[in-house]
């Protein structure tokens, strides 16, 4: 009987942990989705600035330059996290004699 109670308590504890992990992962996914939406908005704004760059007033050009500097600083801060900016080494074809 005690063993059954202990087993039931363990299963309840495991269920609670699984529930909490599922909620935490869902919350993380929601946060990533929110950041993605913000990033998409930023990209759209930058594309507008780039498209209108030739028609900007001096004040608009100064604002575009500030935006460009901030994007450069952010790119430097993030770095090449996924390795996409680093060229890959060419792969030597296998020799026919190998």
N, C-alpha and C positions, 0 to 999 in steps of 0.2 A: 504494500500500500504506500509506504513512504517513498519507495523507488518510483512508483507511478506518479506521485505528487511532484517529486523532484524532476522527473522527465517532463511532465506537463509544464512546470514552471520554466524549465529550460527552453522548451518549445515556444512558450509565450514570450520569453526574453528574446529568442532568435527572431520571432515574428515582429517584435517591436523594433529590433535593430534593422531588420529588412525594410520595415515601413519607414523608419527615419531616413535610411539611406536613399530610398526611393524618393522621398520628399526633398531631401537635400539635392539630389541629382536633378529633380524637376525644377527646383529653384535655380540651380546653376544654369540649366537650359533656358529658363525664362530670362535670366540675366544676359546670357549670350545672345539670345534673340533680340533683346532691347539694345544691346551694344551694336548688333548688326544693323538694326534699323537706323540708329544714329549715324553709323559709318556710311550707310547708303545715302543718307541725307547730306552728309559732308561731301561725298563724292559728287553728288548732283550739283551742289553749290560750287564746287571747284570747277566742274565742267562748264558751268555758266560763265564763270570768271574767265576761263581760258577762251571760250567762244567769243566773248565780248572784249578781249584784251586790246584789240586794235581800235576799239571805239571808246576806250576809257578816258576820262578826264585825268588831269594830273593827280587829283586827289584819289580817283579810282585806281590809277596806276600805282600810287603809293600804297593803297590798301591791298592791291594784288601782290605787290612786292612783299608786304608784311606777311600775307597769307603764305606765299611761297617760302619765305624764311621759316615760318612755323612748321610747315610741312617738311622742309629739309631737316629741321631740328628733330622732329618726331621720327623721321626715317632713320636718322643717325642714332637716336635713342633706342629704337626697336632693333636696329641692325638687320642682319640677314638671318632672321630666326628660322626660316624654313630652308635656307641654302639655295633659294632660287636665284639670288643675285651672283652666286659664285659659279663661274663656268666649270663645267665638268671636264675631267681629263679625257682626251680622245681614247677610245678603246682600240687597241691594236688588233687587227684581224688575226685569227689563228693561222699559223703557217700551215701549208698543205702537208708538210713533212712531219707534223707533230703527231 
